[in-house]
Amino acid sequence: MKQYLEHGHLTLVGKAWEIRHQLKLLSKSGAKAGPAQGPTLREWLQASVRSR
């Protein structure tokens, strides 16, 4: 499975089950952290783009 980060967009490339699994992991980590405790996926992507 490959993950590409460009212009604030995350692109997942792989088998359907791999993509579903990765999306579940991303949604679980966001749900556990909550909005007050951790960055949203959008904030994380923006920070990743800026750090390049």
PDB file of N, CA, C, O and CB in Angstrom:
ATOM      1  N   MET A   1       0.845  -1.170   0.000  1.00  0.00           N
ATOM      2  CA  MET A   1       0.000   0.000   0.000  1.00  0.00           C
ATOM      3  C   MET A   1       0.891   1.234   0.000  1.00  0.00           C
ATOM      4  O   MET A   1       1.928   1.272   0.662  1.00  0.00           O
ATOM      5  CB  MET A   1      -0.961  -0.003   1.215  1.00  0.00           C
ATOM      6  N   LYS A   2       0.464   2.243  -0.757  1.00  0.00           N
ATOM      7  CA  LYS A   2       1.225   3.482  -0.836  1.00  0.00           C
ATOM      8  C   LYS A   2       0.328   4.644  -0.433  1.00  0.00           C
ATOM      9  O   LYS A   2      -0.883   4.631  -0.656  1.00  0.00           O
ATOM     10  CB  LYS A   2       1.798   3.695  -2.262  1.00  0.00           C
ATOM     11  N   GLN A   3       0.963   5.655   0.169  1.00  0.00           N
ATOM     12  CA  GLN A   3       0.255   6.859   0.567  1.00  0.00           C
ATOM     13  C   GLN A   3       0.994   8.055  -0.014  1.00  0.00           C
ATOM     14  O   GLN A   3       2.205   8.192   0.158  1.00  0.00           O
ATOM     15  CB  GLN A   3       0.138   6.964   2.118  1.00  0.00           C
ATOM     16  N   TYR A   4       0.259   8.915  -0.698  1.00  0.00           N
ATOM     17  CA  TYR A   4       0.844  10.110  -1.284  1.00  0.00           C
ATOM     18  C   TYR A   4       0.197  11.335  -0.653  1.00  0.00           C
ATOM     19  O   TYR A   4      -1.017  11.378  -0.451  1.00  0.00           O
ATOM     20  CB  TYR A   4       0.670  10.120  -2.826  1.00  0.00           C
ATOM     21  N   LEU A   5       1.005  12.308  -0.353  1.00  0.00           N
ATOM     22  CA  LEU A   5       0.530  13.544   0.241  1.00  0.00           C
ATOM     23  C   LEU A   5       0.943  14.691  -0.661  1.00  0.00           C
ATOM     24  O   LEU A   5       2.127  15.012  -0.762  1.00  0.00           O
ATOM     25  CB  LEU A   5       1.085  13.734   1.682  1.00  0.00           C
ATOM     26  N   GLU A   6      -0.039  15.315  -1.325  1.00  0.00           N
ATOM     27  CA  GLU A   6       0.229  16.418  -2.235  1.00  0.00           C
ATOM     28  C   GLU A   6      -0.821  17.490  -2.067  1.00  0.00           C
ATOM     29  O   GLU A   6      -2.019  17.205  -2.053  1.00  0.00           O
ATOM     30  CB  GLU A   6       0.272  15.935  -3.685  1.00  0.00           C
ATOM     31  N   HIS A   7      -0.376  18.711  -1.940  1.00  0.00           N
ATOM     32  CA  HIS A   7      -1.278  19.867  -1.906  1.00  0.00           C
ATOM     33  C   HIS A   7      -2.402  19.692  -0.888  1.00  0.00           C
ATOM     34  O   HIS A   7      -3.542  20.075  -1.151  1.00  0.00           O
ATOM     35  CB  HIS A   7      -1.871  20.105  -3.287  1.00  0.00           C
ATOM     36  N   GLY A   8      -2.091  19.124   0.255  1.00  0.00           N
ATOM     37  CA  GLY A   8      -3.090  18.967   1.303  1.00  0.00           C
ATOM     38  C   GLY A   8      -4.072  17.834   1.082  1.00  0.00           C
ATOM     39  O   GLY A   8      -5.099  17.762   1.757  1.00  0.00           O
ATOM     40  N   HIS A   9      -3.766  16.937   0.133  1.00  0.00           N
ATOM     41  CA  HIS A   9      -4.641  15.798  -0.156  1.00  0.00           C
ATOM     42  C   HIS A   9      -3.886  14.511   0.105  1.00  0.00           C
ATOM     43  O   HIS A   9      -2.712  14.384  -0.244  1.00  0.00           O
ATOM     44  CB  HIS A   9      -5.155  15.842  -1.618  1.00  0.00           C
ATOM     45  N   LEU A  10      -4.555  13.572   0.713  1.00  0.00           N
ATOM     46  CA  LEU A  10      -3.985  12.260   0.962  1.00  0.00           C
ATOM     47  C   LEU A  10      -4.560  11.293  -0.067  1.00  0.00           C
ATOM     48  O   LEU A  10      -5.777  11.174  -0.206  1.00  0.00           O
ATOM     49  CB  LEU A  10      -4.278  11.779   2.420  1.00  0.00           C
ATOM     50  N   THR A  11      -3.685  10.608  -0.782  1.00  0.00           N
ATOM     51  CA  THR A  11      -4.107   9.619  -1.763  1.00  0.00           C
ATOM     52  C   THR A  11      -3.600   8.260  -1.322  1.00  0.00           C
ATOM     53  O   THR A  11      -2.403   8.083  -1.098  1.00  0.00           O
ATOM     54  CB  THR A  11      -3.590   9.973  -3.184  1.00  0.00           C
ATOM     55  N   LEU A  12      -4.497   7.305  -1.197  1.00  0.00           N
ATOM     56  CA  LEU A  12      -4.146   5.950  -0.819  1.00  0.00           C
ATOM     57  C   LEU A  12      -4.239   5.062  -2.059  1.00  0.00           C
ATOM     58  O   LEU A  12      -5.229   5.097  -2.790  1.00  0.00           O
ATOM     59  CB  LEU A  12      -5.071   5.427   0.320  1.00  0.00           C
ATOM     60  N   VAL A  13      -3.190   4.263  -2.283  1.00  0.00           N
ATOM     61  CA  VAL A  13      -3.157   3.361  -3.430  1.00  0.00           C
ATOM     62  C   VAL A  13      -2.852   1.963  -2.920  1.00  0.00           C
ATOM     63  O   VAL A  13      -1.856   1.738  -2.233  1.00  0.00           O
ATOM     64  CB  VAL A  13      -2.101   3.819  -4.490  1.00  0.00           C
ATOM     65  N   GLY A  14      -3.717   1.041  -3.265  1.00  0.00           N
ATOM     66  CA  GLY A  14      -3.502  -0.342  -2.839  1.00  0.00           C
ATOM     67  C   GLY A  14      -4.749  -1.162  -3.083  1.00  0.00           C
ATOM     68  O   GLY A  14      -5.674  -0.735  -3.775  1.00  0.00           O
ATOM     69  N   LYS A  15      -4.754  -2.320  -2.515  1.00  0.00           N
ATOM     70  CA  LYS A  15      -5.920  -3.197  -2.609  1.00  0.00           C
ATOM     71  C   LYS A  15      -7.061  -2.589  -1.795  1.00  0.00           C
ATOM     72  O   LYS A  15      -6.829  -1.841  -0.845  1.00  0.00           O
ATOM     73  CB  LYS A  15      -5.582  -4.640  -2.105  1.00  0.00           C
ATOM     74  N   ALA A  16      -8.282  -2.916  -2.174  1.00  0.00           N
ATOM     75  CA  ALA A  16      -9.458  -2.337  -1.502  1.00  0.00           C
ATOM     76  C   ALA A  16      -9.443  -2.617  -0.008  1.00  0.00           C
ATOM     77  O   ALA A  16      -9.757  -1.733   0.788  1.00  0.00           O
ATOM     78  CB  ALA A  16     -10.748  -2.886  -2.116  1.00  0.00           C
ATOM     79  N   TRP A  17      -9.079  -3.846   0.387  1.00  0.00           N
ATOM     80  CA  TRP A  17      -9.073  -4.163   1.821  1.00  0.00           C
ATOM     81  C   TRP A  17      -7.999  -3.375   2.563  1.00  0.00           C
ATOM     82  O   TRP A  17      -8.184  -3.026   3.729  1.00  0.00           O
ATOM     83  CB  TRP A  17      -8.855  -5.663   2.033  1.00  0.00           C
ATOM     84  N   GLU A  18      -6.856  -3.087   1.887  1.00  0.00           N
ATOM     85  CA  GLU A  18      -5.798  -2.302   2.523  1.00  0.00           C
ATOM     86  C   GLU A  18      -6.253  -0.865   2.770  1.00  0.00           C
ATOM     87  O   GLU A  18      -5.983  -0.285   3.822  1.00  0.00           O
ATOM     88  CB  GLU A  18      -4.532  -2.313   1.657  1.00  0.00           C
ATOM     89  N   ILE A  19      -6.945  -0.306   1.784  1.00  0.00           N
ATOM     90  CA  ILE A  19      -7.435   1.068   1.899  1.00  0.00           C
ATOM     91  C   ILE A  19      -8.493   1.148   2.991  1.00  0.00           C
ATOM     92  O   ILE A  19      -8.468   2.071   3.805  1.00  0.00           O
ATOM     93  CB  ILE A  19      -8.010   1.565   0.548  1.00  0.00           C
ATOM     94  N   ARG A  20      -9.425   0.193   3.022  1.00  0.00           N
ATOM     95  CA  ARG A  20     -10.446   0.181   4.076  1.00  0.00           C
ATOM     96  C   ARG A  20      -9.795   0.074   5.456  1.00  0.00           C
ATOM     97  O   ARG A  20     -10.203   0.760   6.394  1.00  0.00           O
ATOM     98  CB  ARG A  20     -11.433  -0.990   3.860  1.00  0.00           C
ATOM     99  N   HIS A  21      -8.795  -0.778   5.575  1.00  0.00           N
ATOM    100  CA  HIS A  21      -8.102  -0.952   6.851  1.00  0.00           C
ATOM    101  C   HIS A  21      -7.417   0.344   7.277  1.00  0.00           C
ATOM    102  O   HIS A  21      -7.515   0.750   8.435  1.00  0.00           O
ATOM    103  CB  HIS A  21      -7.071  -2.089   6.752  1.00  0.00           C
ATOM    104  N   GLN A  22      -6.729   0.988   6.346  1.00  0.00           N
ATOM    105  CA  GLN A  22      -6.035   2.238   6.667  1.00  0.00           C
ATOM    106  C   GLN A  22      -7.022   3.332   7.061  1.00  0.00           C
ATOM    107  O   GLN A  22      -6.757   4.094   7.991  1.00  0.00           O
ATOM    108  CB  GLN A  22      -5.191   2.700   5.475  1.00  0.00           C
ATOM    109  N   LEU A  23      -8.155   3.421   6.367  1.00  0.00           N
ATOM    110  CA  LEU A  23      -9.173   4.417   6.705  1.00  0.00           C
ATOM    111  C   LEU A  23      -9.753   4.158   8.093  1.00  0.00           C
ATOM    112  O   LEU A  23     -10.015   5.095   8.846  1.00  0.00           O
ATOM    113  CB  LEU A  23     -10.294   4.414   5.656  1.00  0.00           C
ATOM    114  N   LYS A  24      -9.950   2.886   8.428  1.00  0.00           N
ATOM    115  CA  LYS A  24     -10.435   2.560   9.776  1.00  0.00           C
ATOM    116  C   LYS A  24      -9.431   2.990  10.829  1.00  0.00           C
ATOM    117  O   LYS A  24      -9.812   3.545  11.860  1.00  0.00           O
ATOM    118  CB  LYS A  24     -10.714   1.056   9.903  1.00  0.00           C
ATOM    119  N   LEU A  25      -8.142   2.738  10.580  1.00  0.00           N
ATOM    120  CA  LEU A  25      -7.109   3.146  11.531  1.00  0.00           C
ATOM    121  C   LEU A  25      -7.084   4.661  11.692  1.00  0.00           C
ATOM    122  O   LEU A  25      -6.980   5.172  12.807  1.00  0.00           O
ATOM    123  CB  LEU A  25      -5.735   2.641  11.078  1.00  0.00           C
ATOM    124  N   LEU A  26      -7.180   5.376  10.577  1.00  0.00           N
ATOM    125  CA  LEU A  26      -7.167   6.842  10.636  1.00  0.00           C
ATOM    126  C   LEU A  26      -8.390   7.374  11.374  1.00  0.00           C
ATOM    127  O   LEU A  26      -8.284   8.326  12.146  1.00  0.00           O
ATOM    128  CB  LEU A  26      -7.112   7.435   9.222  1.00  0.00           C
ATOM    129  N   SER A  27      -9.556   6.760  11.138  1.00  0.00           N
ATOM    130  CA  SER A  27     -10.766   7.246  11.810  1.00  0.00           C
ATOM    131  C   SER A  27     -10.742   6.911  13.297  1.00  0.00           C
ATOM    132  O   SER A  27     -11.220   7.699  14.112  1.00  0.00           O
ATOM    133  CB  SER A  27     -12.017   6.645  11.158  1.00  0.00           C
ATOM    134  N   LYS A  28     -10.191   5.749  13.663  1.00  0.00           N
ATOM    135  CA  LYS A  28     -10.091   5.388  15.077  1.00  0.00           C
ATOM    136  C   LYS A  28      -9.140   6.310  15.817  1.00  0.00           C
ATOM    137  O   LYS A  28      -9.429   6.725  16.939  1.00  0.00           O
ATOM    138  CB  LYS A  28      -9.633   3.942  15.227  1.00  0.00           C
ATOM    139  N   SER A  29      -8.014   6.634  15.209  1.00  0.00           N
ATOM    140  CA  SER A  29      -7.050   7.512  15.882  1.00  0.00           C
ATOM    141  C   SER A  29      -7.635   8.906  16.048  1.00  0.00           C
ATOM    142  O   SER A  29      -7.354   9.577  17.040  1.00  0.00           O
ATOM    143  CB  SER A  29      -5.725   7.579  15.093  1.00  0.00           C
ATOM    144  N   GLY A  30      -8.440   9.349  15.096  1.00  0.00           N
ATOM    145  CA  GLY A  30      -9.097  10.650  15.218  1.00  0.00           C
ATOM    146  C   GLY A  30     -10.187  10.644  16.268  1.00  0.00           C
ATOM    147  O   GLY A  30     -10.373  11.634  16.976  1.00  0.00           O
ATOM    148  N   ALA A  31     -10.916   9.530  16.377  1.00  0.00           N
ATOM    149  CA  ALA A  31     -11.994   9.426  17.363  1.00  0.00           C
ATOM    150  C   ALA A  31     -11.434   9.348  18.780  1.00  0.00           C
ATOM    151  O   ALA A  31     -12.010   9.920  19.706  1.00  0.00           O
ATOM    152  CB  ALA A  31     -12.868   8.198  17.074  1.00  0.00           C
ATOM    153  N   LYS A  32     -10.319   8.647  18.955  1.00  0.00           N
ATOM    154  CA  LYS A  32      -9.710   8.528  20.277  1.00  0.00           C
ATOM    155  C   LYS A  32      -9.163   9.862  20.759  1.00  0.00           C
ATOM    156  O   LYS A  32      -9.313  10.225  21.926  1.00  0.00           O
ATOM    157  CB  LYS A  32      -8.600   7.489  20.256  1.00  0.00           C
ATOM    158  N   ALA A  33      -8.526  10.584  19.844  1.00  0.00           N
ATOM    159  CA  ALA A  33      -7.891  11.840  20.233  1.00  0.00           C
ATOM    160  C   ALA A  33      -8.930  12.913  20.535  1.00  0.00           C
ATOM    161  O   ALA A  33      -8.754  13.712  21.454  1.00  0.00           O
ATOM    162  CB  ALA A  33      -6.946  12.321  19.135  1.00  0.00           C
ATOM    163  N   GLY A  34     -10.001  12.929  19.766  1.00  0.00           N
ATOM    164  CA  GLY A  34     -11.011  13.962  19.955  1.00  0.00           C
ATOM    165  C   GLY A  34     -10.508  15.295  19.431  1.00  0.00           C
ATOM    166  O   GLY A  34      -9.300  15.486  19.288  1.00  0.00           O
ATOM    167  N   PRO A  35     -11.404  16.208  19.147  1.00  0.00           N
ATOM    168  CA  PRO A  35     -10.994  17.465  18.547  1.00  0.00           C
ATOM    169  C   PRO A  35     -10.128  18.333  19.468  1.00  0.00           C
ATOM    170  O   PRO A  35      -9.290  19.092  18.981  1.00  0.00           O
ATOM    171  CB  PRO A  35     -12.208  18.233  18.135  1.00  0.00           C
ATOM    172  N   ALA A  36     -10.312  18.235  20.767  1.00  0.00           N
ATOM    173  CA  ALA A  36      -9.553  19.087  21.677  1.00  0.00           C
ATOM    174  C   ALA A  36      -8.157  18.521  21.944  1.00  0.00           C
ATOM    175  O   ALA A  36      -7.265  19.268  22.348  1.00  0.00           O
ATOM    176  CB  ALA A  36     -10.309  19.255  22.993  1.00  0.00           C
ATOM    177  N   GLN A  37      -7.947  17.218  21.728  1.00  0.00           N
ATOM    178  CA  GLN A  37      -6.686  16.592  22.099  1.00  0.00           C
ATOM    179  C   GLN A  37      -5.696  16.446  20.955  1.00  0.00           C
ATOM    180  O   GLN A  37      -4.488  16.448  21.192  1.00  0.00           O
ATOM    181  CB  GLN A  37      -6.955  15.260  22.675  1.00  0.00           C
ATOM    182  N   GLY A  38      -6.167  16.320  19.730  1.00  0.00           N
ATOM    183  CA  GLY A  38      -5.252  16.083  18.625  1.00  0.00           C
ATOM    184  C   GLY A  38      -5.708  16.787  17.366  1.00  0.00           C
ATOM    185  O   GLY A  38      -6.848  17.241  17.269  1.00  0.00           O
ATOM    186  N   PRO A  39      -4.810  16.873  16.407  1.00  0.00           N
ATOM    187  CA  PRO A  39      -5.164  17.539  15.156  1.00  0.00           C
ATOM    188  C   PRO A  39      -6.129  16.707  14.315  1.00  0.00           C
ATOM    189  O   PRO A  39      -6.137  15.479  14.393  1.00  0.00           O
ATOM    190  CB  PRO A  39      -3.911  17.837  14.355  1.00  0.00           C
ATOM    191  N   THR A  40      -6.928  17.381  13.525  1.00  0.00           N
ATOM    192  CA  THR A  40      -7.785  16.679  12.577  1.00  0.00           C
ATOM    193  C   THR A  40      -6.925  16.207  11.422  1.00  0.00           C
ATOM    194  O   THR A  40      -5.766  16.605  11.309  1.00  0.00           O
ATOM    195  CB  THR A  40      -8.949  17.587  12.076  1.00  0.00           C
ATOM    196  N   LEU A  41      -7.477  15.364  10.565  1.00  0.00           N
ATOM    197  CA  LEU A  41      -6.734  14.883   9.411  1.00  0.00           C
ATOM    198  C   LEU A  41      -6.332  16.064   8.528  1.00  0.00           C
ATOM    199  O   LEU A  41      -5.217  16.104   8.009  1.00  0.00           O
ATOM    200  CB  LEU A  41      -7.572  13.859   8.608  1.00  0.00           C
ATOM    201  N   ARG A  42      -7.228  17.010   8.363  1.00  0.00           N
ATOM    202  CA  ARG A  42      -6.923  18.188   7.542  1.00  0.00           C
ATOM    203  C   ARG A  42      -5.757  18.982   8.130  1.00  0.00           C
ATOM    204  O   ARG A  42      -4.862  19.400   7.396  1.00  0.00           O
ATOM    205  CB  ARG A  42      -8.163  19.091   7.417  1.00  0.00           C
ATOM    206  N   GLU A  43      -5.761  19.191   9.445  1.00  0.00           N
ATOM    207  CA  GLU A  43      -4.674  19.923  10.105  1.00  0.00           C
ATOM    208  C   GLU A  43      -3.357  19.156   9.975  1.00  0.00           C
ATOM    209  O   GLU A  43      -2.308  19.757   9.741  1.00  0.00           O
ATOM    210  CB  GLU A  43      -5.007  20.164  11.597  1.00  0.00           C
ATOM    211  N   TRP A  44      -3.411  17.832  10.126  1.00  0.00           N
ATOM    212  CA  TRP A  44      -2.216  17.017  10.003  1.00  0.00           C
ATOM    213  C   TRP A  44      -1.642  17.107   8.593  1.00  0.00           C
ATOM    214  O   TRP A  44      -0.429  17.213   8.413  1.00  0.00           O
ATOM    215  CB  TRP A  44      -2.524  15.564  10.360  1.00  0.00           C
ATOM    216  N   LEU A  45      -2.536  17.063   7.579  1.00  0.00           N
ATOM    217  CA  LEU A  45      -2.089  17.163   6.194  1.00  0.00           C
ATOM    218  C   LEU A  45      -1.464  18.526   5.929  1.00  0.00           C
ATOM    219  O   LEU A  45      -0.423  18.611   5.278  1.00  0.00           O
ATOM    220  CB  LEU A  45      -3.257  16.918   5.233  1.00  0.00           C
ATOM    221  N   GLN A  46      -2.080  19.579   6.417  1.00  0.00           N
ATOM    222  CA  GLN A  46      -1.542  20.923   6.198  1.00  0.00           C
ATOM    223  C   GLN A  46      -0.169  21.061   6.859  1.00  0.00           C
ATOM    224  O   GLN A  46       0.738  21.652   6.272  1.00  0.00           O
ATOM    225  CB  GLN A  46      -2.516  21.996   6.748  1.00  0.00           C
ATOM    226  N   ALA A  47      -0.004  20.533   8.052  1.00  0.00           N
ATOM    227  CA  ALA A  47       1.282  20.596   8.731  1.00  0.00           C
ATOM    228  C   ALA A  47       2.338  19.788   7.987  1.00  0.00           C
ATOM    229  O   ALA A  47       3.501  20.185   7.923  1.00  0.00           O
ATOM    230  CB  ALA A  47       1.150  20.094  10.164  1.00  0.00           C
ATOM    231  N   SER A  48       1.929  18.652   7.426  1.00  0.00           N
ATOM    232  CA  SER A  48       2.867  17.809   6.681  1.00  0.00           C
ATOM    233  C   SER A  48       3.325  18.503   5.414  1.00  0.00           C
ATOM    234  O   SER A  48       4.494  18.403   5.042  1.00  0.00           O
ATOM    235  CB  SER A  48       2.228  16.461   6.339  1.00  0.00           C
ATOM    236  N   VAL A  49       2.433  19.198   4.752  1.00  0.00           N
ATOM    237  CA  VAL A  49       2.789  19.903   3.512  1.00  0.00           C
ATOM    238  C   VAL A  49       3.743  21.047   3.834  1.00  0.00           C
ATOM    239  O   VAL A  49       4.711  21.264   3.105  1.00  0.00           O
ATOM    240  CB  VAL A  49       1.516  20.442   2.790  1.00  0.00           C
ATOM    241  N   ARG A  50       3.485  21.781   4.913  1.00  0.00           N
ATOM    242  CA  ARG A  50       4.335  22.902   5.306  1.00  0.00           C
ATOM    243  C   ARG A  50       5.738  22.445   5.701  1.00  0.00           C
ATOM    244  O   ARG A  50       6.706  23.176   5.491  1.00  0.00           O
ATOM    245  CB  ARG A  50       3.696  23.660   6.458  1.00  0.00           C
ATOM    246  N   SER A  51       5.857  21.256   6.266  1.00  0.00           N
ATOM    247  CA  SER A  51       7.157  20.789   6.747  1.00  0.00           C
ATOM    248  C   SER A  51       8.070  20.296   5.615  1.00  0.00           C
ATOM    249  O   SER A  51       9.253  20.044   5.846  1.00  0.00           O
ATOM    250  CB  SER A  51       6.955  19.678   7.757  1.00  0.00           C
ATOM    251  N   ARG A  52       7.546  20.160   4.430  1.00  0.00           N
ATOM    252  CA  ARG A  52       8.374  19.684   3.287  1.00  0.00           C
ATOM    253  C   ARG A  52       9.313  20.714   2.831  1.00  0.00           C
ATOM    254  O   ARG A  52      10.074  20.484   1.892  1.00  0.00           O
ATOM    255  CB  ARG A  52       7.523  19.263   2.126  1.00  0.00           C
TER     256      ARG A  52
END
